[in-house]
Amino acid sequence: MSLKRNDSSENQLSSLMEIAGELVLRLNTRGEILHVSKRTDALIGHGSSLAGMKLFELVRLSDRHAIEAALRQAVASREVTRVSVQMATRAVLRWYELQMIAYDEADEAAVLVVGHDISGQQATEERLRHMATHDELTGLPNRSLLADRLRMAIAQSRRTDRGFAVVALDLDGFKKVNDALGHPVGDALLRVAAARLRETLRDVDTLARVGGDEFVAVLHGAVDEVEIHNVARRMIAAIQLPFEIDGNALYVSTSIGVAIYPAHGETDVKLLAHADSAMYRAKETGKARCIIYNHLSFNQVEHDVTMEAAMFEAVRNGEFLLHYQPIVDAHTRQIMGFEALMRWMRPDIGLVPPNQFIPMAENNGLINLLGAWALKSACVQLKRFEEAAGRQLYVSVNVSPRQFRSDQFLSMMDDALKLSGLEGDQLLLEITEGILMSDPEHAEALLAKITSRGVRIAIDDFGTGYSSLVYLKRFPIAALKIDRTFIKDLPDSIKDAAICNVVLSLANHLSLLTVAEGVENERQMEFLSAQGCSLIQGFHTGFPLLPDALIDILKADALALQN
């Protein structure tokens, strides 16, 4: 599209300019102002001095290149060209969208410029951009902008060969404040805390809120540990000052973890993960302190994260299995039952020790899923063992603290008994002393329901936990399992012999079964049998084996009895 002047009068063009828009100018192709509308003159306020000025002189310095480029394009293309710039009005800088079109005027071309105020639209867009990259509560950069800043810091460090530090911190005691006084007070505390932390940093540093009471700072050029600890001390001191909110004097502290680029990671993800690990270590070891990541001491944390991910995959792939260790009568040596022991067979790695994955499953919640599977599998498997042996046996299954606290445990146990067809007394549940004493009221109520089904309860690792005799009177206990630590030095250790004698005597007077764990030789076996121990479990009488191997043993025993 192009315009060409005809013989119309100058007044006709001027009249059109007055009604065309709030900002109308006529320029020559060099960008010099030839004429402005009265509304434009009133708006900009330069009066007659506008004539001869160049348009780019009226815009923000950073927009001048954009104006010149748009003018060249309008002249060259003779099409409408648009550009958004900030122009100086009488009051403030305001955003205008300018539309330019070149046309022929007398012996040379001219350019008509029509502008509309888009400051409101720009402000809205700016707010939306800010909301997308900043935390609404504190105004600090959010996780998204932090990731950009970290990538920029990494790129800059590679160019300059200067490292930087990533600082992760959260507020110790914040949850207690939030829960006790409510979210409005908690939000107010976070705003003040953010402002205090920002004051401890330089303008070139970044402070972001990444969620809840968690913050991350990026300290450019900071790699010296003394310098980093100085910054951390300022942060800790700033947060330890009382927070006066709604008439309350509130006190919290902060725990800080630090990772340094590139020593502790060469990606934003690694740096954040390592700073976070160091921060949690600071919380675990006293709070209100700073710990800098160290690869050697944090090796186990990374190993645990990798193993935890593999564990979830193992559940889906069916990598968990049960081994069964025989439990024999201390006098006849006949197999009376089995303890079901969970194992994890990792492809290309082999068996993972239970002391590595059971605590992890307890922490991440998988223990409920694994425990339900183990209980049902063990009960069903016992039926197969009984078919091979031609007589009744029992199975012993460990119950973790998290399982015991689950509302679903009782129904899970009922399902296992119903599915397998076992009598209740063929199932022995092993729990620790700690489970009983951590919440005695809950334990008492649940154990009453469990034993009403005929299911028996054994105290595992007896003597290594709380060792309170009160629960032997209060709770419906059927058996005590003597821990292997009291067995391994028998019969030579006078102390271990005395402890075993006391436990066995106590159990016999209370009509409780006793199971000695970890029996590894005949001397231990004979001593325990002589002292009245009921049952024996250990390598001396049988290793934990897969079901098929045990079925062969049970069939051979049954055949020997018949003969």
N, C-alpha and C positions, 0 to 999 in steps of 0.2 A: 504494500500500500504506500502511496506517495501523495503529496499535496503540491499543487502548482498555483502560484498567485495569478489571479486574473486582474482585470482592471478595477476591481472593487477598491473602495477608498480605504485609507489607513484607519479611518474611524470605524468602519465596519469590522475590521479585524480586532480593533481595540474593544469594541462592544462584545464580540465573541469571547475575548479573553476574560472579560469581567464576569461572565456567567459560566465559564467552563469549569471552574473548580476553585478551591480555597487557596491554592498556590499555583499561579500561572506566570511563566516567564517566556520571553522570546530571546533566543541566543543566535549568535553567528556560529559558524562551524568550528571556530576556535574556542567556543565556550564562553565568549564575552557576552554579558547581558546587554541586550538592546532595549528591552522594554519589559516592565512588570505590571501586573494588574494592581488596582488600588488596594484590593484585599491582601495581596502579597506584600505590598509596601507597608501596609499597616501591621502585618504579621511579623515581618522581618525587622522593620524599623530602621533601615539605613537611609530612607528618603531618596533624594535625587542622586546620592552617591552610589546607588546600586548600578547605575548606568556605567558601563565600562569595566565593572568588576567581572571576574570570572566565577562561574558557578561553583567550582570546587572550593572557592574561598569561603563559601557559606556552610560548608559541611564539616563534620568532624574530621580531624587530620587523618585518622585511620581509614576514612571512607573516600578520600580524594582519588585514590587509584581506581576505585570502582566507578566513580563518576566519569572520569576521563575515558575509561574503557567503554562505558555505556554510550557516551557521546560519539566516540569513533564508530561504534557499531551502528548507531542510528543514522549517521551520515552515510556510511558505506552501504547499508542495506535499504535505506528509505522505508524501513518497517518500524512498527512500534517496538520500542525497546524499554524494558522495565528494570529499575534498580531501586533497592531499599537502602536508605542512608539516614543518618542523624543530622538534622539541620539546626542551626542556631536561630531560635526565635527571640522575641524580646525577653521572654522569661527564662526558658530552659532549652536544653537540647531535646528535640522531639523527633520521633521516627516518621519519615515520609516515604511513601512509595511514589517514585517519579516515573512518568511515562513520557518518553521522548519520541518525536517524529520529525524527520527532516522534510522540507518542502522548498520549492524554488521561489525566491523573492527578488524581483528586479534582475540584476546581473549576477547575483550570488545566492547560494542556498542559505536557509535559516533553519533553526530548530525550535519547535514549540515544545515546552515542558509543562506538563500538568501534574500537580502533586496532591496526594491525599494523606491526611494524618492517620497513621496506623499505630500510634503509640500504645493504645489500649490493647490492640491485637498482639503487638510485640511483647508487652508486659505479661499478657496471659501465656504466650509461648515461652517466655523466659521463666515464669513461675513453674510451668510444666517441666521444663528442662531441669530446673533446680530441684523439683520434687523427685525427679527420676534419679538424681545423683546425690541427693543430700538427705540426711535423717530429719524427719519432720519435727521431732521433739527438741533436738539440740542444735539443729542447723549445721552439724558437722557433715563432712563427706560420709556417704554410706558405703556398704561393702562393694557395690559396683564401681563407684569412683575410686575407692581404695585400690581395687585391682588394676585400674588404668594407671594410677599414680605409681604403683609398684612396678608395672611393666615399663613405664617411662624411666623410673629410677634405675632399673636394671640396664636399659639401653644406654642411659647416660653414664653409668658406671663402667660399662664396657668401652665406651669412647674415652673416658678420662682416666680409667684404671684406678678409680677411687671407690671404695665400698660404701655401704650404708647399713644401718641397723633397723630391724623391725621389732617393735616393742608391743607385746600383747599384755593386756592387764584387765582385771575385773575388780569389782568392789566387794571386799570381804564383809559379810554381814548385811548386804543390801536386801537379800530376800527376807530376812527377819523384819526389817523396817517396812518393806512393801506389804508383807502379810499382816503385820500388826496395825499399821496406820493407813493402809489403803494405797491404791495406785496414784491418786493425785499427789500425795506426799512423796511417793517414790519417784514420780515424774519430775517433781520440783527438785528433788535431791540430784537426779541425773543431770538436769540442766545446769545446776550450780557446779557439780563435779566436772562436767564437760568444760565449762568456762575456766575453772581452776587449772585443769590439765593443759588447756590451750595456752594459758599464761606461762607455763613452765617451758614452752618450746619456742624455737625461733620461727620467724615468718616463713622461712623456706621449708620447714618441716610440715608434715601432714599429720593431722589427728582425725581419726574416723571412729564413728560408733558402728559396730558391726552386729549389734543385737543385744537386747536386755541391758545388763550392766557391763557389757564387754566393749572395750575400746582397743584400737590399734594405732600406734604412732610409727611414722617412717622418719628416721633421723638421717638426713642426707650427710654423707661424708663422715659419719660417726662409726669408727671401727675400733677405737681405743677403748679397752674395757674400763679404764679409770674414768674417762669422759662419760661413758654410758652409765656407769654406776652413779656419777654425779647427777645426771639427768633423772635417773630413777629415784634418787634420794629426794630431789625437788618434788617429783610427782607424789611420792609417799607422804612427804611433809604437807603438801597441799591438801591431800585427801584426809589426813588425820585431824585437820582443824575441824571444830564442831560445825555442823550444818544447822543454822537457825531457820526452821521452816514451820510455819503456822504455830509459833510459840513453843515449838519443841526443839531442844538441843539434841541433835542426832549425831552419832559417831559411827563411822565405818573406816575401813582401811583398804589398801589395795595391794594385791600380789602381782608381780611383774615377771614376765619371761621375755628373753631377748634372743633373736637369731641375727647373725651378721652375714651379709652378702660379701663375697661368694663362699666363705668358709663353711657356712651351715646350710647352703642350698643355692642353686642357681636359677630357680623358678619361683614365682610368687606363691604358688601352692606349697612348695617345700618350705619356704621361709615362714609362711604363716603357720604351717603345721608344727614346725620346730619351735617357734616362739610360743605357741599354744602349749606344747608339751612342757617347756621350761616354766611357763606360768603355773600350770597345774602342779608341777614339782614344788614351786615356791609355796603354793597353798598347802600342800601336804606336809611341808617341813617347817611350818610355823607362821605363814602368812606375813603380810606387811614387809615383804622382802623382795629382792630381785635376784633371779638366777639366769645366767647366760647359758644357752644351749651348749652341750658338750656331747659329741657323737658317741664317745665311748660309754658314758654313763647313761645315755638315752637309747642305747642299742635295743634294750629289751622292750621299750615302748613301741618302737617301730615293728619289732618282731611280733608283738602282741596284736598290733593293728592288722598286720598281714595274716596272722593266724586266725584272727576273728573273722575276717572276710572269707578265708578258706573254710571256716567252720560252717557258716551259713550255706556255702556251696555244698559242703559235705552232707548236710541234712537233705538237701534236694537230691543228691546223688546216691544216698543210701550207704555212706561210707562207715557209719557207726554199726557196731555189732556187740554181742554179749558173749563173754567167756564165763564159764561156771567153775567155781572151785569147790571140790567136795568138802563136806563137814562130816566128820566121822565120830562114832561113839568112842569115848576115851577108853572104854574097857574092852568092847568086842571088836573094835576097829571097823565096824560095819558102816557103810555110807548111810547117813540119816537125812541129808539134805545138801543143798548147794547155795553158795552165795553168787548172785548174778553180778558180774563186774563189767562195766561198760568200757569198750575199747574203740579207738578211732584208727582205722587203717587208711592212711593217706596214700594215694597212688604215687609211685616212684619215691616215696619217703619211708613208708613202713608205719609201724605202730607208734602213736603219739602217747606218751605217758599220761595217765589220768590226772596227775597233779598239775599238768599244764593246761588241759582244756576244761576240766570240771569247774575250777574257780571262774574261768572266763565265761562259761555257759551260765553260771550262777549270776554273774554281773550283767550279761546282755539279755537275759530272759529266756535263752534257748533251753535252759534246764527244765522248764515246765514241759516243753514239747518232747525233749529227749527222755525225761523222767516218765512221762505217760507211756511212751513207746516201750521203754525198758520194763515197766511194770507189767504191761499186757503181754509182752513177748516172753518174759520170765515165767509168768503164770501158765501160759499156753505150753511153753517148752517143758515145764515140770510134768505135765500129763504124758508127754512122750517118754520122759525119764521113768515115770511110774510103769508105763507099759513094758519097758525093757527090763525093769527090776522085778516086776510082778508084786509090788508092795507099795504102801503109801510112803511118800517122801515130803519134804517141805522145801520151800525156796525163800531165801533171805534177800531183800532188796533194800538198797540205801535210799533214804529220803533226804533231799537237800533242804536247807532252811527256807529257800524261796518256794519250793514245792509245798512245804508244810504250811506256809502262810497263805497259799493260794486258796481261794474260795472253791476252786474246782477239784481240789485234791480228793475229797471224800467220794464224789461221783466218779472220778477217774478210777479210784480203787474198786468201787462197786462194779464198774464196767469190766475191769480186769478179772474179777472173780466170776462174774456172770459169763463172760466170753470163754473162760477156761474150764469152768465147771468145778473149780477147786472149792474145798471146804475152807472156811475162814482161818482155821488153825493151821492150815498148810502154808500160810503166808506169814512171814516174819518181817516186819518193817524195822530197819535199823535207823535210829536217829541219834544225834549227838546230845551231850549234856547241855551245850549252849542253846540248842533249840528250845529245851524245856524252860530254861531260866531266863531267856530273853523276853518271853511273854507268858508267864505261868498260867494266867487265866485262860488265854486262848488255847494253850497246850492242853490244859485239863479238860476243857469242853470238847476239843477235837478228839483227844485220846479216848474219852468216854464213848464217843460215837464209833470210833474205829474198833474198839474192843467189843462193842455190842454186836459186831458182825463175827466175832470169834477170832479176829486177826490179832496176832501177838506183837508186842513191842519189845525191841532190844535196845539197850543203850550201847552205842558203838564207842570204841576207844575209851572204855571206862577208866577213870582215874587221871585222864590227861586234861580234862576241861574244868568245869566248876567244882566237881567232886563234892557236891552237897548231898548229904544223906537224906535231906528233907524230901527230895523228889522220889526216893525209894518208898517213902511212906505215903506221899500225896498222889503219885501217879500210878496207873495200872501197868507196871513194868513186868515183863515175863522173863527177860534174859539179860545177862550182862556179858559183854564181849571184852575180855581182858586184852588191853593193847599190847602189841608186840614189843614195845619198849621195856615192859616188865618181864618178857619171856626170853629175850635173846641171850641173857647171861645166866639163865637157870641151868643147873641147880647150884652153880658155884657162887653166885652173888647172894650174900646173906640178906642184903636189903631187899632185892627182888623176890627172894624166897619168902621173906616175911610179908611183903605186900601181897603176893599171890595167896598166901595162907589166910591172911585177913579177909581178902575179897571173897575167896572160896567159902570160908566159914560163914561170912555174912550172908552170902547168896544161899547157902544150904539152909540156914536158919530162917530165911525169908521165902523158902521154897522157889527160888529162882534158878533157871537154867544158867550155866556158865559155858562160854565158848572162848577158848584160848586161841588167839590169833598168832600167826608167825611161828608156829612150831616147826623146827627145822631138823631135829635129830631125836634119836630114841631116848636119850637121857632126859631131855625136856618132857617127852611124852610120858615116860614112866613116873617122873616126879609129879606132874599134874594129875595123872590118873590116881596116884596114891593119895593126893590131897583132896580128892573128891570132885575134880573138874568133870563136867558132864560131857562136853564136846570139844573136839580138836579140829583146828583148821590151820593148814600151812603146807609148805613144800614137802615136809616129811610124809604127809598122808595123801597129798595130791596137788598137782599144779592146776592153775586155771586153764581150762581147755575149751575148745569148740564143742558144741553139742554132739556131733557125730562120734567123736572120739570117746566121750563119756558114755554114750549109749552102748558102745562095744564093751566098755569096762563093766557096766551094769549087767549086761547080758551074760558076760563071763562069770560074774559073781553069782548071778541067779542060777546058772548052770552048776556051779561048784556046790551050792547049797543043796541042790536037788540030789547030787551024787553023794 
